[in-house]
Amino acid sequence: MMLINAATADQDDQCTVEDWMAYDKAVREAGVWVSGESLADLVTATTVRVDRDGVRTVTDGPYAETREVLGGFYVIDVPDLDVALDWAARCPGARGGGSVVVRPIADFGA
C-alpha cells in the first residue's frame, strides 16, 4: 500500500490534476493497480480517541502539527519492495514537500 501524504497548500511545487491523471493511468495500464482512493478535504475529518476508562472523545479534524496530510492511497500488486518504491517515486504526491509511505498489507492467514 502506498499512503500519500500530500504537501499542505502553503508549500511550493504542488502537482496538478493532470499529473495525478497521468499517474493513475500509468498504474492501471501497467496492471499493478488493485485499489485506491482520494480522501475528502481535511476539514471533513473527525478524530476519535478512547481513554483507558473507555470514555470516547470526538473532535473535529486531526489537528496534527505537520506540513503533510494523508491525501489518499493506492494498493498495488508488485513482485517486491524495489518495484513498489519505483512506483512511489513516480507518484505526484512524493513531490513538492509530500511523501509516499510504502507498507505491505498484513497477511493474517485468513
C-alpha beads as a LAMMPS data file, in Angstrom:
LAMMPS data file: protein, C-alpha beads

110 atoms
109 bonds

1 atom types
1 bond types

-500.0 500.0 xlo xhi
-500.0 500.0 ylo yhi
-500.0 500.0 zlo zhi

Masses

1 110.0

Atoms # bond

1 1 1 0.000 0.000 0.000
2 1 1 1.201 3.472 -0.823
3 1 1 -0.070 6.085 1.643
4 1 1 0.083 9.508 0.041
5 1 1 0.985 12.283 2.461
6 1 1 0.243 15.357 0.412
7 1 1 2.009 18.632 0.997
8 1 1 -0.129 21.348 2.502
9 1 1 -1.247 24.217 0.296
10 1 1 1.403 26.619 1.601
11 1 1 4.258 24.549 0.174
12 1 1 5.699 25.006 -3.309
13 1 1 5.656 22.663 -6.305
14 1 1 2.113 21.386 -5.947
15 1 1 1.260 18.737 -8.519
16 1 1 -1.583 19.287 -10.948
17 1 1 -4.739 17.323 -11.627
18 1 1 -3.147 16.342 -14.932
19 1 1 -0.142 14.875 -13.043
20 1 1 -2.492 12.702 -10.988
21 1 1 -4.497 11.613 -14.026
22 1 1 -1.334 10.567 -15.861
23 1 1 -0.013 8.656 -12.841
24 1 1 -3.342 6.919 -12.274
25 1 1 -3.459 5.915 -15.939
26 1 1 0.120 4.557 -15.796
27 1 1 -0.583 2.447 -12.700
28 1 1 -3.705 0.967 -14.263
29 1 1 -2.111 0.336 -17.671
30 1 1 0.850 -1.398 -16.003
31 1 1 -1.611 -3.855 -14.454
32 1 1 -0.388 -3.262 -10.882
33 1 1 -3.403 -1.261 -9.612
34 1 1 -5.560 -3.107 -7.066
35 1 1 -7.469 -0.215 -5.487
36 1 1 -7.079 3.385 -4.445
37 1 1 -8.974 6.440 -3.344
38 1 1 -8.503 10.125 -2.744
39 1 1 -9.710 11.313 0.629
40 1 1 -12.076 14.244 1.139
41 1 1 -10.654 17.564 2.303
42 1 1 -9.018 17.609 5.728
43 1 1 -11.769 19.842 7.130
44 1 1 -14.140 16.851 6.885
45 1 1 -12.020 14.735 9.242
46 1 1 -13.191 13.678 12.695
47 1 1 -10.866 12.140 15.263
48 1 1 -11.993 9.565 17.843
49 1 1 -9.947 8.746 20.928
50 1 1 -10.833 6.309 23.704
51 1 1 -9.112 6.653 27.070
52 1 1 -8.178 3.829 29.446
53 1 1 -11.598 4.032 31.106
54 1 1 -13.355 3.541 27.781
55 1 1 -14.519 7.151 27.538
56 1 1 -14.778 8.308 23.956
57 1 1 -13.749 11.802 22.865
58 1 1 -14.688 13.025 19.397
59 1 1 -13.100 16.150 17.906
60 1 1 -13.282 17.816 14.518
61 1 1 -10.145 17.351 12.446
62 1 1 -6.871 15.647 13.264
63 1 1 -5.145 18.861 14.438
64 1 1 -1.768 17.368 13.665
65 1 1 1.092 19.825 13.643
66 1 1 2.502 18.727 10.343
67 1 1 3.078 20.020 6.853
68 1 1 1.607 16.845 5.343
69 1 1 -1.870 15.358 5.403
70 1 1 -2.991 11.896 4.372
71 1 1 -4.496 12.567 0.979
72 1 1 -5.242 9.090 -0.294
73 1 1 -3.796 5.710 -1.106
74 1 1 -3.038 3.204 -3.795
75 1 1 -2.941 -0.544 -3.282
76 1 1 -0.697 -2.071 -5.919
77 1 1 0.335 -5.657 -6.591
78 1 1 4.028 -5.782 -7.421
79 1 1 6.649 -8.524 -7.016
80 1 1 8.897 -6.792 -4.468
81 1 1 9.739 -3.674 -2.472
82 1 1 12.043 -2.265 -5.141
83 1 1 9.228 -2.165 -7.699
84 1 1 6.887 -0.612 -5.110
85 1 1 9.491 2.069 -4.383
86 1 1 9.817 2.813 -8.097
87 1 1 6.039 3.391 -8.328
88 1 1 6.117 5.506 -5.157
89 1 1 8.872 7.693 -6.610
90 1 1 6.752 8.294 -9.722
91 1 1 3.714 9.333 -7.650
92 1 1 2.967 13.077 -7.853
93 1 1 2.327 13.093 -4.104
94 1 1 6.014 12.407 -3.451
95 1 1 6.987 15.795 -4.896
96 1 1 6.924 19.301 -3.500
97 1 1 7.109 18.535 0.194
98 1 1 4.838 15.488 0.086
99 1 1 5.794 11.867 0.649
100 1 1 4.584 8.379 -0.118
101 1 1 4.847 5.745 2.597
102 1 1 5.144 2.196 1.256
103 1 1 3.959 -0.627 3.503
104 1 1 2.920 -4.196 2.819
105 1 1 -0.616 -5.202 3.691
106 1 1 -0.620 -7.605 6.650
107 1 1 -1.482 -11.219 5.938
108 1 1 -3.047 -12.879 8.956
109 1 1 -3.544 -16.160 7.125
110 1 1 -7.300 -15.733 6.892

Bonds

1 1 1 2
2 1 2 3
3 1 3 4
4 1 4 5
5 1 5 6
6 1 6 7
7 1 7 8
8 1 8 9
9 1 9 10
10 1 10 11
11 1 11 12
12 1 12 13
13 1 13 14
14 1 14 15
15 1 15 16
16 1 16 17
17 1 17 18
18 1 18 19
19 1 19 20
20 1 20 21
21 1 21 22
22 1 22 23
23 1 23 24
24 1 24 25
25 1 25 26
26 1 26 27
27 1 27 28
28 1 28 29
29 1 29 30
30 1 30 31
31 1 31 32
32 1 32 33
33 1 33 34
34 1 34 35
35 1 35 36
36 1 36 37
37 1 37 38
38 1 38 39
39 1 39 40
40 1 40 41
41 1 41 42
42 1 42 43
43 1 43 44
44 1 44 45
45 1 45 46
46 1 46 47
47 1 47 48
48 1 48 49
49 1 49 50
50 1 50 51
51 1 51 52
52 1 52 53
53 1 53 54
54 1 54 55
55 1 55 56
56 1 56 57
57 1 57 58
58 1 58 59
59 1 59 60
60 1 60 61
61 1 61 62
62 1 62 63
63 1 63 64
64 1 64 65
65 1 65 66
66 1 66 67
67 1 67 68
68 1 68 69
69 1 69 70
70 1 70 71
71 1 71 72
72 1 72 73
73 1 73 74
74 1 74 75
75 1 75 76
76 1 76 77
77 1 77 78
78 1 78 79
79 1 79 80
80 1 80 81
81 1 81 82
82 1 82 83
83 1 83 84
84 1 84 85
85 1 85 86
86 1 86 87
87 1 87 88
88 1 88 89
89 1 89 90
90 1 90 91
91 1 91 92
92 1 92 93
93 1 93 94
94 1 94 95
95 1 95 96
96 1 96 97
97 1 97 98
98 1 98 99
99 1 99 100
100 1 100 101
101 1 101 102
102 1 102 103
103 1 103 104
104 1 104 105
105 1 105 106
106 1 106 107
107 1 107 108
108 1 108 109
109 1 109 110
